[in-house]
Amino acid sequence: MGYTEDVQRTIDYIEDNLKKPMTLEDCARVSGYSKFHFHRVFSIHLGLTMMEYIRKRRLSHAMLDVINGRRILDIALDYGYSSERAFSRAFLQEFGQIPSRCREAVYAVPPIPVLADTLNQRIGGVQMNYLSEVTISTLPAFTVASAVRVSDEPEDDVITYLTDWSERTGIGAGTRRFGFDAAISEEQQQEGLRGYEYWVELKETAVVLPEDVVLKQVEGCKYAMLRITEPFVDPFERIPRGWQQLAAWVNSRGYHTDCGKERYWLEEKLELQDAVVMDLYFPIE
């Protein structure tokens, strides 16, 4: 059984429990993965975070209730909103109209995604010229200084912060640096925020860390790796496309991570002589 079957099982679980409270931990438990592992696999396959997906599914079903004439406050409470105002604001953001103006709308709930089909459609079998072939690579165990930022531009915020800190403390410029998306709360997501975690490799661990920087021991792991050339030419196209291509390759080979250990999906930016590249690492053991 591969990644798609595990995430598909959580999609079915979400659909059956739209009117109940759901957390990332709940859905990760259904998938059989750790919270972080599930967050990354779900986002790669759906192109949305889990909480974004749940919000859209809840609102799509809520639209039917609006059309069927139910009281707006009752609908809001059914789908976990604290007030009619909060629900109407989310409804307006999703559909471009407040609920009371959609009583006569013609609408059908979008079908539940079928992941094998969704991933194939997204990739389309096309190899972009900025994406390399997939290779297998092993990263040995290493130690990092890690920080997380949640903001409108978390990548810039945390990379700048840790880069400045590492330069002040004399950590060499040649040390490896990795980043990846970090899970955030539903409230933060509704505010349009994102999360990103960044690592700076430490060759020497006897270093004083700021309060918001933690020391992490990262276990060695085997990865499927793909390289993106000039990822920042069009980062919102190239980087997601790279992850999707990599996920499709992993699924096609039947790899399945169920060892019970925490694994990370890593992005490593490298500046070569003739280009900037980003290596993506998808754990496969």
C-alpha positions in Angstrom: 0.0 0.0 0.0 1.4 3.4 -1.0 1.0 7.0 0.0 -2.2 7.6 -2.1 -4.2 4.9 -0.3 -3.3 6.2 3.1 -4.2 9.8 2.3 -7.4 8.6 0.5 -8.4 6.9 3.7 -8.1 10.2 5.5 -10.1 12.1 2.8 -13.0 9.6 3.3 -12.7 10.1 7.1 -12.9 13.9 6.7 -16.0 13.6 4.5 -17.7 11.4 7.1 -16.9 13.9 10.0 -17.3 17.3 8.5 -19.6 18.4 11.3 -17.3 17.2 14.0 -14.1 18.9 15.3 -11.1 17.6 13.5 -7.4 18.3 14.1 -4.2 17.5 12.2 -3.4 14.9 14.9 -6.8 13.2 14.3 -6.3 12.8 10.6 -2.6 11.9 10.9 -3.7 9.0 13.2 -6.2 7.8 10.6 -3.4 7.8 8.0 -1.0 6.0 10.2 1.6 8.7 9.9 3.2 11.2 12.3 1.6 14.7 12.3 4.5 16.3 10.3 4.7 13.3 7.8 0.9 13.5 7.2 0.9 17.3 6.8 3.5 17.1 4.0 2.0 14.1 2.2 -1.5 15.6 2.2 -0.3 19.0 0.9 1.7 17.5 -1.9 -1.2 15.3 -3.1 -4.0 17.8 -2.7 -2.2 21.1 -3.4 -3.9 22.4 -0.2 -3.1 22.0 3.5 -5.4 19.7 5.4 -7.2 22.6 7.1 -7.7 24.4 3.8 -9.2 21.3 2.4 -11.6 20.8 5.3 -12.7 24.4 5.2 -13.6 24.1 1.5 -15.4 20.8 2.0 -17.4 22.2 4.9 -18.4 25.3 3.0 -19.4 23.3 -0.1 -21.9 21.3 2.0 -23.0 24.4 3.9 -23.9 26.0 0.5 -26.5 23.2 0.0 -27.9 23.9 3.5 -28.2 27.6 2.5 -30.0 26.7 -0.7 -32.3 24.4 1.3 -33.4 27.3 3.5 -31.9 26.4 6.8 -31.2 29.2 9.3 -27.8 30.7 8.8 -26.8 30.5 12.4 -27.7 26.8 12.6 -25.5 26.1 9.6 -22.7 28.1 11.1 -22.8 26.2 14.3 -23.1 22.8 12.5 -19.8 23.4 10.7 -17.8 24.7 13.6 -18.1 28.5 13.3 -18.4 30.4 16.5 -20.9 32.9 15.1 -23.1 33.7 12.1 -20.7 36.6 11.3 -17.6 34.3 11.2 -19.4 31.9 8.9 -20.7 34.6 6.6 -17.1 36.0 6.3 -15.7 32.6 5.3 -18.6 32.0 3.0 -18.1 35.3 1.2 -14.4 34.6 0.8 -15.1 31.2 -0.7 -18.1 32.0 -3.0 -18.0 35.8 -3.5 -21.4 36.3 -2.0 -22.9 36.3 1.5 -25.1 33.3 2.4 -28.4 35.2 2.3 -27.9 36.0 -1.4 -27.4 32.4 -2.4 -30.8 31.0 -1.4 -31.7 30.6 -5.1 -28.3 29.4 -6.3 -27.8 26.4 -8.4 -25.0 24.4 -7.0 -23.5 20.9 -6.7 -20.9 19.8 -4.1 -17.6 19.0 -5.9 -16.8 15.3 -5.9 -14.4 13.8 -3.4 -10.9 13.8 -4.9 -9.6 10.4 -6.1 -5.9 10.8 -5.5 -4.5 8.6 -8.1 -6.5 10.5 -10.8 -5.8 13.9 -9.2 -2.0 13.4 -9.0 -1.9 12.1 -12.6 -3.9 15.0 -13.9 -1.7 17.5 -12.1 1.5 16.0 -13.5 0.1 15.0 -16.8 3.1 12.9 -17.6 5.1 15.9 -18.7 8.7 16.3 -17.6 9.5 20.0 -17.3 12.9 21.1 -18.5 13.7 22.7 -15.1 13.1 19.4 -13.2 15.8 16.7 -13.1 15.2 13.0 -13.1 14.6 11.4 -9.7 17.6 9.8 -8.0 18.1 8.0 -4.7 20.3 9.7 -2.1 21.1 9.1 1.6 21.7 11.9 4.1 23.6 10.8 7.2 22.6 11.8 10.7 23.4 15.4 11.5 22.7 18.2 14.0 20.9 21.4 13.2 19.8 24.7 14.7 16.1 25.0 13.9 13.7 28.0 13.9 10.1 28.4 12.8 8.3 31.5 11.6 4.6 32.1 11.0 3.9 35.1 8.9 2.9 36.4 5.4 6.5 35.6 4.2 7.8 33.0 6.7 10.6 31.8 4.4 12.2 35.2 4.1 11.7 35.9 7.8 13.2 32.7 9.2 16.0 32.4 6.6 17.1 36.0 7.2 17.0 35.5 11.0 19.0 32.3 11.1 21.5 33.4 8.5 22.2 36.6 10.5 22.5 34.6 13.6 24.9 32.0 12.1 27.1 34.8 10.7 27.3 36.5 14.0 28.3 33.2 15.8 30.9 32.3 13.2 29.1 29.3 11.8 30.7 28.6 8.4 28.9 29.7 5.2 29.6 26.2 3.8 27.3 24.4 6.3 24.2 22.8 4.8 20.8 24.5 5.2 17.4 23.0 4.7 13.8 24.3 4.9 10.3 23.0 4.7 6.7 24.1 5.2 5.5 24.0 8.9 1.9 23.2 10.0 -0.1 26.1 11.4 -3.4 26.4 13.3 -6.7 26.9 11.6 -7.0 30.4 13.0 -3.6 31.4 11.6 -4.6 29.9 8.3 -7.8 31.9 8.2 -5.7 35.0 8.7 -3.7 34.2 5.5 -0.5 33.2 7.3 1.9 30.4 6.5 4.6 28.5 8.4 8.2 27.6 7.5 10.9 25.9 9.4 14.6 26.4 8.6 17.7 24.5 9.6 21.4 25.4 9.8 23.7 22.4 10.1 26.0 22.5 13.2 29.4 20.9 13.1 30.0 22.0 16.7 27.1 21.8 19.1 28.7 23.8 21.9 27.0 27.0 20.7 24.7 29.4 22.5 21.2 29.3 20.9 18.7 32.1 21.1 15.5 31.3 23.0 13.5 30.7 19.8 16.1 28.4 18.2 16.3 24.8 19.1 18.8 22.0 18.7 17.6 19.0 16.7 19.2 15.7 16.1 18.2 14.5 12.6 18.4 10.8 11.9 20.0 9.5 8.7 17.5 8.5 6.1 17.2 7.4 2.4 15.5 9.9 0.1 14.1 10.2 -3.4 15.7 13.4 -4.6 14.8 15.8 -7.5 16.6 19.0 -8.5 14.8 22.2 -9.6 16.9 24.6 -11.8 16.3 28.3 -11.1 13.4 27.6 -8.7 12.7 31.3 -7.9 12.1 32.2 -11.6 8.5 31.1 -10.8 8.5 29.7 -7.3 4.8 29.1 -6.9 4.8 27.0 -10.1 8.2 25.4 -10.1 8.6 24.3 -6.4 5.1 22.8 -6.1 5.5 21.1 -9.5 8.8 19.6 -8.3 7.1 18.2 -5.2 4.2 16.8 -7.3 6.6 15.2 -9.8 8.6 13.7 -6.9 5.4 12.4 -5.2 4.2 10.8 -8.4 7.6 9.0 -8.8 7.5 7.7 -5.2 3.9 6.5 -5.5 4.7 4.7 -8.8 7.6 2.8 -7.1 5.4 1.8 -4.1 7.6 3.3 -1.4 5.9 3.5 2.0 7.2 5.1 5.2 5.7 3.3 8.1 8.7 2.9 10.4 7.2 5.1 13.2 10.1 7.5 13.0 9.8 11.2 12.2 10.8 12.0 8.7 11.2 15.3 7.0 10.6 16.6 3.5 13.5 18.9 2.8 14.3 21.8 0.5 18.0 22.7 0.0 18.9 25.8 -2.0 22.4 25.6 -3.7 24.2 28.3 -5.6 26.3 26.7 -8.3 28.6 28.4 -10.7 26.0 28.9 -13.5 22.7 28.6 -11.7 20.7 28.5 -8.5 19.1 25.1 -7.8 16.9 23.6 -5.2 17.1 19.9 -4.2 14.0 18.3 -2.9 14.2 15.3 -0.5 11.3 12.9 -0.1 11.9 10.3 2.6 11.5 6.7 1.4 12.5 4.6 4.5 
